[in-house]
Amino acid sequence: MAGAIQADDLPYRPCAGVVLVNDRGLIFAGQRKDSSSPAWQMPQGGIDAGEKPREAALRELWEETGITADLVEFVAKAPRWVTYDLPPELLGKVWGGKYRGQTQKWFLFRYLGRDDQVDLNAVHAEFSRWKWVRADEMVVGIVPFKRKVYEEVTGMFRDQLA
């Protein structure tokens, strides 16, 4: 098909993600507002020009959950970037059609606040609701094309999730 967008012609979008755990080792999961099926994910988003990945992770956490940097404690940084490709039906439709997928740097933070301090309408309302889940539940809850990334990320932090 002439003129069709080819994934190989597009770059990956740099992204930062947050594995936010509570004092019981459970992970914050937010249900996406823009999904027709129940899609749960961890806070994540693009890294702005000139922004360091950890700064982007904290900004995304605040924008999507209202949780400020003083309510979290840094635990670990993923040892490598993880990458995923968009499925063909989304290629050319999300992020202005400029990217083939994302390359992500993940950070593990421990939540020091209270559940009532989470505000899903703080800045960017991406989640309709949220809950604390085990790592295996987090992996099952994500959209299928991101499942491998979530398996990899929760595996990298497995020792710190207990």
Accessible surface in RSA format (square Angstrom, percent):
REM  Atomic radii and reference values for relative SASA: ProtOr
REM  Chains: A
REM  Algorithm: Lee & Richards
REM  Probe-radius: 1.40
REM  Slices: 20
REM RES _ NUM      All-atoms   Total-Side   Main-Chain    Non-polar    All polar
REM                ABS   REL    ABS   REL    ABS   REL    ABS   REL    ABS   REL
RES MET A   1   207.42 107.4 133.03  88.0  74.39 177.1 109.45  93.1  97.98 129.8
RES ALA A   2   109.41 100.6  69.44 107.2  39.97  90.9  80.72 113.7  28.68  76.0
RES GLY A   3    81.77 100.8   0.00   N/A  81.77 100.8  43.18 118.5  38.59  86.4
RES ALA A   4    37.42  34.4  16.46  25.4  20.96  47.7  24.31  34.2  13.11  34.7
RES ILE A   5    85.56  48.7  64.27  47.9  21.30  51.3  69.49  50.0  16.08  43.6
RES GLN A   6   100.00  55.9  97.14  71.0   2.86   6.8  31.67  67.4  68.33  51.8
RES ALA A   7    31.75  29.2  27.18  42.0   4.56  10.4  27.18  38.3   4.56  12.1
RES ASP A   8   119.27  83.5  93.69  93.3  25.58  60.5  29.50  69.4  89.77  89.5
RES ASP A   9   112.63  78.9  78.94  78.6  33.69  79.7  30.79  72.5  81.85  81.6
RES LEU A  10    32.92  18.3  26.61  19.0   6.31  15.9  28.45  20.0   4.48  12.0
RES PRO A  11    78.98  57.6  68.22  62.2  10.76  39.1  78.48  64.8   0.50   3.1
RES TYR A  12    66.00  30.8  52.86  30.1  13.14  34.2  39.69  29.8  26.30  32.4
RES ARG A  13    52.72  22.1  52.72  26.9   0.00   0.0   3.30   4.5  49.41  29.9
RES PRO A  14    57.21  41.7  56.79  51.8   0.42   1.5  56.79  46.9   0.42   2.6
RES CYS A  15     0.03   0.0   0.03   0.0   0.00   0.0   0.00   0.0   0.03   0.0
RES ALA A  16     0.00   0.0   0.00   0.0   0.00   0.0   0.00   0.0   0.00   0.0
RES GLY A  17     0.00   0.0   0.00   N/A   0.00   0.0   0.00   0.0   0.00   0.0
RES VAL A  18     0.41   0.3   0.41   0.4   0.00   0.0   0.41   0.4   0.00   0.0
RES VAL A  19     0.00   0.0   0.00   0.0   0.00   0.0   0.00   0.0   0.00   0.0
RES LEU A  20     0.00   0.0   0.00   0.0   0.00   0.0   0.00   0.0   0.00   0.0
RES VAL A  21     0.00   0.0   0.00   0.0   0.00   0.0   0.00   0.0   0.00   0.0
RES ASN A  22    12.55   8.7  12.55  12.1   0.00   0.0   8.92  21.5   3.62   3.5
RES ASP A  23   126.21  88.4  94.78  94.3  31.43  74.3  38.81  91.3  87.40  87.2
RES ARG A  24   165.03  69.3 135.31  69.0  29.72  70.8  69.20  94.6  95.83  58.1
RES GLY A  25     8.64  10.7   0.00   N/A   8.64  10.7   0.55   1.5   8.09  18.1
RES LEU A  26    33.12  18.4  33.12  23.7   0.00   0.0  33.12  23.3   0.00   0.0
RES ILE A  27     0.11   0.1   0.11   0.1   0.00   0.0   0.11   0.1   0.00   0.0
RES PHE A  28     0.00   0.0   0.00   0.0   0.00   0.0   0.00   0.0   0.00   0.0
RES ALA A  29     0.89   0.8   0.89   1.4   0.00   0.0   0.89   1.2   0.00   0.0
RES GLY A  30     0.00   0.0   0.00   N/A   0.00   0.0   0.00   0.0   0.00   0.0
RES GLN A  31    25.18  14.1  25.18  18.4   0.00   0.0   2.58   5.5  22.60  17.1
RES ARG A  32    55.72  23.4  50.45  25.7   5.27  12.5  10.25  14.0  45.47  27.6
RES LYS A  33   110.39  53.9  79.89  49.0  30.50  72.6  51.12  46.0  59.27  63.1
RES ASP A  34   108.13  75.7  67.65  67.3  40.48  95.7  49.56 116.6  58.57  58.4
RES SER A  35    37.00  31.3  13.43  17.9  23.57  54.3  12.32  26.2  24.68  34.6
RES SER A  36   130.73 110.5  80.81 107.8  49.92 115.0  59.07 125.8  71.66 100.4
RES SER A  37    62.66  52.9  57.71  77.0   4.94  11.4  40.16  85.5  22.50  31.5
RES PRO A  38    96.72  70.5  79.79  72.7  16.93  61.5  81.06  66.9  15.66  97.3
RES ALA A  39     2.21   2.0   0.98   1.5   1.23   2.8   2.21   3.1   0.00   0.0
RES TRP A  40    19.57   7.9  19.57   9.5   0.00   0.0  11.20   6.0   8.37  13.6
RES GLN A  41     2.81   1.6   2.81   2.1   0.00   0.0   0.08   0.2   2.73   2.1
RES MET A  42     0.00   0.0   0.00   0.0   0.00   0.0   0.00   0.0   0.00   0.0
RES PRO A  43     0.00   0.0   0.00   0.0   0.00   0.0   0.00   0.0   0.00   0.0
RES GLN A  44    10.05   5.6   5.27   3.9   4.78  11.4   3.36   7.2   6.69   5.1
RES GLY A  45     9.02  11.1   0.00   N/A   9.02  11.1   9.02  24.7   0.00   0.0
RES GLY A  46     9.34  11.5   0.00   N/A   9.34  11.5   7.61  20.9   1.73   3.9
RES ILE A  47    30.86  17.6  12.64   9.4  18.22  43.9  12.72   9.2  18.15  49.2
RES ASP A  48    80.86  56.6  73.44  73.1   7.42  17.6  25.70  60.5  55.17  55.0
RES ALA A  49   111.74 102.7  69.63 107.5  42.11  95.8  82.37 116.0  29.37  77.8
RES GLY A  50    89.06 109.8   0.00   N/A  89.06 109.8  46.17 126.7  42.90  96.1
RES GLU A  51    35.88  20.6  20.40  15.4  15.48  36.8  13.85  26.8  22.03  18.0
RES LYS A  52   136.42  66.6 134.76  82.7   1.65   3.9  84.91  76.4  51.51  54.9
RES PRO A  53    41.01  29.9  41.01  37.4   0.00   0.0  41.01  33.9   0.00   0.0
RES ARG A  54   104.94  44.1 103.92  53.0   1.02   2.4  32.93  45.0  72.01  43.6
RES GLU A  55    91.18  52.3  84.96  64.3   6.22  14.8  40.91  79.1  50.27  41.0
RES ALA A  56     0.00   0.0   0.00   0.0   0.00   0.0   0.00   0.0   0.00   0.0
RES ALA A  57     0.05   0.0   0.00   0.0   0.05   0.1   0.05   0.1   0.00   0.0
RES LEU A  58    42.69  23.8  39.43  28.2   3.26   8.2  39.78  27.9   2.91   7.8
RES ARG A  59    54.49  22.9  47.32  24.1   7.17  17.1  44.73  61.1   9.76   5.9
RES GLU A  60    13.69   7.9  13.69  10.4   0.00   0.0   0.11   0.2  13.58  11.1
RES LEU A  61     0.38   0.2   0.38   0.3   0.00   0.0   0.38   0.3   0.00   0.0
RES TRP A  62   105.95  42.5 105.95  51.3   0.00   0.0  89.99  48.0  15.95  25.9
RES GLU A  63    17.76  10.2  17.74  13.4   0.02   0.0   0.00   0.0  17.76  14.5
RES GLU A  64     0.34   0.2   0.33   0.2   0.01   0.0   0.19   0.4   0.15   0.1
RES THR A  65     0.00   0.0   0.00   0.0   0.00   0.0   0.00   0.0   0.00   0.0
RES GLY A  66    15.12  18.7   0.00   N/A  15.12  18.7   2.34   6.4  12.78  28.6
RES ILE A  67     0.38   0.2   0.01   0.0   0.37   0.9   0.01   0.0   0.37   1.0
RES THR A  68    53.68  38.2  52.60  53.3   1.09   2.6  48.02  64.5   5.66   8.6
RES ALA A  69    57.69  53.0  42.82  66.1  14.87  33.8  43.08  60.7  14.62  38.7
RES ASP A  70   113.99  79.8  82.68  82.3  31.31  74.0  51.40 121.0  62.59  62.4
RES LEU A  71    32.33  18.0  32.33  23.1   0.00   0.0  32.33  22.7   0.00   0.0
RES VAL A  72    15.59  10.3   2.33   2.1  13.26  32.0   2.33   2.0  13.26  36.0
RES GLU A  73    89.53  51.4  84.89  64.2   4.64  11.1  26.19  50.7  63.34  51.7
RES PHE A  74    76.18  38.1  54.75  33.9  21.42  55.7  54.75  33.2  21.42  61.3
RES VAL A  75    47.31  31.1  20.24  18.3  27.07  65.2  23.97  20.8  23.34  63.3
RES ALA A  76    16.58  15.2  12.43  19.2   4.15   9.4  16.58  23.3   0.00   0.0
RES LYS A  77   117.63  57.4  98.89  60.7  18.74  44.6  43.51  39.2  74.12  78.9
RES ALA A  78     0.42   0.4   0.38   0.6   0.04   0.1   0.38   0.5   0.04   0.1
RES PRO A  79   100.61  73.3  62.62  57.1  37.99 138.1  73.43  60.6  27.18 168.9
RES ARG A  80   120.49  50.6 116.45  59.4   4.04   9.6  58.67  80.2  61.83  37.5
RES TRP A  81   106.56  42.8  89.25  43.2  17.31  40.6  68.42  36.5  38.14  61.9
RES VAL A  82     4.15   2.7   0.63   0.6   3.51   8.5   4.15   3.6   0.00   0.0
RES THR A  83    64.75  46.1  38.29  38.8  26.46  63.1  24.18  32.5  40.57  61.3
RES TYR A  84    13.38   6.2   6.68   3.8   6.70  17.4  12.59   9.5   0.80   1.0
RES ASP A  85    68.83  48.2  56.99  56.7  11.84  28.0  21.18  49.8  47.65  47.5
RES LEU A  86    15.31   8.5   3.91   2.8  11.40  28.7   3.91   2.7  11.40  30.7
RES PRO A  87    21.88  15.9  15.81  14.4   6.07  22.1  21.88  18.1   0.00   0.0
RES PRO A  88   118.89  86.7 101.81  92.8  17.09  62.1 105.01  86.7  13.88  86.3
RES GLU A  89   110.91  63.7 100.35  75.9  10.56  25.1  61.51 119.0  49.39  40.3
RES LEU A  90    55.59  31.0  55.59  39.8   0.00   0.0  55.59  39.0   0.00   0.0
RES LEU A  91    32.88  18.3  19.92  14.3  12.96  32.6  19.92  14.0  12.96  34.9
RES GLY A  92    25.06  30.9   0.00   N/A  25.06  30.9   1.72   4.7  23.34  52.3
RES LYS A  93   150.16  73.3 117.73  72.2  32.43  77.2  84.38  75.9  65.78  70.1
RES VAL A  94    47.14  31.0  43.03  39.0   4.11   9.9  46.97  40.8   0.18   0.5
RES TRP A  95    69.69  28.0  45.77  22.2  23.92  56.2  46.14  24.6  23.55  38.2
RES GLY A  96    73.94  91.2   0.00   N/A  73.94  91.2  40.72 111.7  33.22  74.4
RES GLY A  97    13.10  16.2   0.00   N/A  13.10  16.2   4.88  13.4   8.22  18.4
RES LYS A  98   126.41  61.7 119.69  73.4   6.72  16.0  70.91  63.8  55.50  59.1
RES TYR A  99    48.54  22.7  48.39  27.5   0.14   0.4  14.20  10.7  34.34  42.3
RES ARG A 100    47.07  19.8  46.69  23.8   0.38   0.9   0.38   0.5  46.69  28.3
RES GLY A 101     0.00   0.0   0.00   N/A   0.00   0.0   0.00   0.0   0.00   0.0
RES GLN A 102     6.50   3.6   6.50   4.8   0.00   0.0   0.00   0.0   6.50   4.9
RES THR A 103    32.19  22.9  32.19  32.6   0.00   0.0  24.79  33.3   7.39  11.2
RES GLN A 104     0.90   0.5   0.88   0.6   0.02   0.0   0.00   0.0   0.90   0.7
RES LYS A 105    18.50   9.0  18.50  11.4   0.00   0.0   9.04   8.1   9.46  10.1
RES TRP A 106     0.43   0.2   0.40   0.2   0.03   0.1   0.40   0.2   0.03   0.0
RES PHE A 107     3.13   1.6   3.13   1.9   0.00   0.0   3.13   1.9   0.00   0.0
RES LEU A 108     0.00   0.0   0.00   0.0   0.00   0.0   0.00   0.0   0.00   0.0
RES PHE A 109     2.84   1.4   2.84   1.8   0.00   0.0   2.84   1.7   0.00   0.0
RES ARG A 110    57.58  24.2  57.58  29.4   0.00   0.0  23.64  32.3  33.94  20.6
RES TYR A 111    11.91   5.6   2.77   1.6   9.15  23.8   2.77   2.1   9.15  11.3
RES LEU A 112   105.61  58.8  70.43  50.4  35.18  88.4  75.79  53.2  29.82  80.2
RES GLY A 113    20.81  25.7   0.00   N/A  20.81  25.7   3.32   9.1  17.49  39.2
RES ARG A 114   148.04  62.2 142.71  72.7   5.33  12.7  75.24 102.8  72.79  44.1
RES ASP A 115    78.17  54.8  68.98  68.7   9.20  21.7  26.68  62.8  51.50  51.4
RES ASP A 116   111.59  78.2  73.66  73.3  37.94  89.7  49.44 116.3  62.16  62.0
RES GLN A 117    56.52  31.6  41.87  30.6  14.65  34.9  18.45  39.3  38.07  28.9
RES VAL A 118    18.79  12.4   0.04   0.0  18.75  45.2   0.04   0.0  18.75  50.9
RES ASP A 119    69.09  48.4  65.50  65.2   3.59   8.5  23.52  55.4  45.57  45.4
RES LEU A 120    22.63  12.6  18.71  13.4   3.92   9.8  18.71  13.1   3.92  10.5
RES ASN A 121   108.78  75.0  87.88  84.9  20.90  50.3  26.01  62.6  82.77  80.0
RES ALA A 122    38.94  35.8   8.26  12.7  30.69  69.8  12.95  18.2  25.99  68.8
RES VAL A 123    63.03  41.5  31.54  28.6  31.49  75.9  36.00  31.3  27.04  73.3
RES HIS A 124    90.44  49.4  85.58  59.5   4.87  12.5  54.50  56.2  35.94  41.8
RES ALA A 125    43.97  40.4  21.34  32.9  22.63  51.5  21.34  30.0  22.63  60.0
RES GLU A 126    48.25  27.7  43.58  33.0   4.67  11.1  19.89  38.5  28.36  23.2
RES PHE A 127     1.56   0.8   0.00   0.0   1.56   4.1   0.00   0.0   1.56   4.5
RES SER A 128    63.96  54.1  35.24  47.0  28.72  66.2  30.74  65.5  33.22  46.5
RES ARG A 129   133.72  56.1 131.38  67.0   2.34   5.6  49.62  67.8  84.09  51.0
RES TRP A 130    60.51  24.3  39.51  19.1  21.00  49.3  21.17  11.3  39.34  63.8
RES LYS A 131    90.10  44.0  84.85  52.1   5.25  12.5  47.92  43.1  42.18  44.9
RES TRP A 132    37.46  15.0  15.92   7.7  21.54  50.6  13.94   7.4  23.53  38.2
RES VAL A 133     5.34   3.5   4.11   3.7   1.23   3.0   5.34   4.6   0.00   0.0
RES ARG A 134   130.60  54.8 128.82  65.7   1.78   4.2  55.94  76.4  74.66  45.3
RES ALA A 135    11.04  10.1   6.43   9.9   4.61  10.5   6.47   9.1   4.56  12.1
RES ASP A 136    78.97  55.3  71.60  71.3   7.37  17.4  44.95 105.8  34.03  33.9
RES GLU A 137    72.05  41.4  61.32  46.4  10.73  25.5  23.71  45.9  48.34  39.5
RES MET A 138     0.99   0.5   0.18   0.1   0.81   1.9   0.99   0.8   0.00   0.0
RES VAL A 139    16.98  11.2  16.98  15.4   0.00   0.0  16.98  14.8   0.00   0.0
RES VAL A 140   110.24  72.5 102.52  92.8   7.72  18.6 102.52  89.1   7.72  20.9
RES GLY A 141    18.40  22.7   0.00   N/A  18.40  22.7  15.58  42.8   2.81   6.3
RES ILE A 142     3.36   1.9   0.97   0.7   2.39   5.8   1.00   0.7   2.36   6.4
RES VAL A 143    31.64  20.8  28.83  26.1   2.81   6.8  31.64  27.5   0.00   0.0
RES PRO A 144   103.19  75.2  90.05  82.1  13.14  47.8  90.47  74.7  12.72  79.1
RES PHE A 145    62.88  31.5  39.74  24.6  23.14  60.2  50.65  30.7  12.23  35.0
RES LYS A 146    20.81  10.2  20.81  12.8   0.00   0.0   4.96   4.5  15.85  16.9
RES ARG A 147    79.24  33.3  79.24  40.4   0.00   0.0  29.52  40.3  49.72  30.1
RES LYS A 148   152.40  74.3 148.10  90.9   4.30  10.2 110.90  99.8  41.50  44.2
RES VAL A 149     4.73   3.1   4.54   4.1   0.20   0.5   4.73   4.1   0.00   0.0
RES TYR A 150     0.42   0.2   0.42   0.2   0.00   0.0   0.42   0.3   0.00   0.0
RES GLU A 151    93.08  53.4  83.99  63.5   9.09  21.6  28.96  56.0  64.12  52.4
RES GLU A 152    48.55  27.9  37.58  28.4  10.98  26.1  25.67  49.6  22.89  18.7
RES VAL A 153     0.00   0.0   0.00   0.0   0.00   0.0   0.00   0.0   0.00   0.0
RES THR A 154     0.12   0.1   0.12   0.1   0.00   0.0   0.00   0.0   0.12   0.2
RES GLY A 155    37.69  46.5   0.00   N/A  37.69  46.5  21.24  58.3  16.45  36.8
RES MET A 156    39.45  20.4   5.74   3.8  33.71  80.3  15.38  13.1  24.07  31.9
RES PHE A 157     2.96   1.5   2.96   1.8   0.00   0.0   2.96   1.8   0.00   0.0
RES ARG A 158   126.68  53.2 121.33  61.8   5.35  12.7  58.81  80.4  67.87  41.1
RES ASP A 159   131.36  92.0 105.19 104.7  26.17  61.9  34.38  80.9  96.98  96.7
RES GLN A 160    63.96  35.8  57.43  42.0   6.53  15.6  23.24  49.5  40.72  30.9
RES LEU A 161    15.25   8.5  10.28   7.4   4.97  12.5  10.36   7.3   4.90  13.2
RES ALA A 162   118.20 108.7  59.82  92.3  58.38 132.8  92.30 130.0  25.90  68.6
END  Absolute sums over single chains surface
CHAIN  1 A     8355.2       6418.5       1936.7       4488.0       3867.2
END  Absolute sums over all chains
TOTAL          8355.2       6418.5       1936.7       4488.0       3867.2
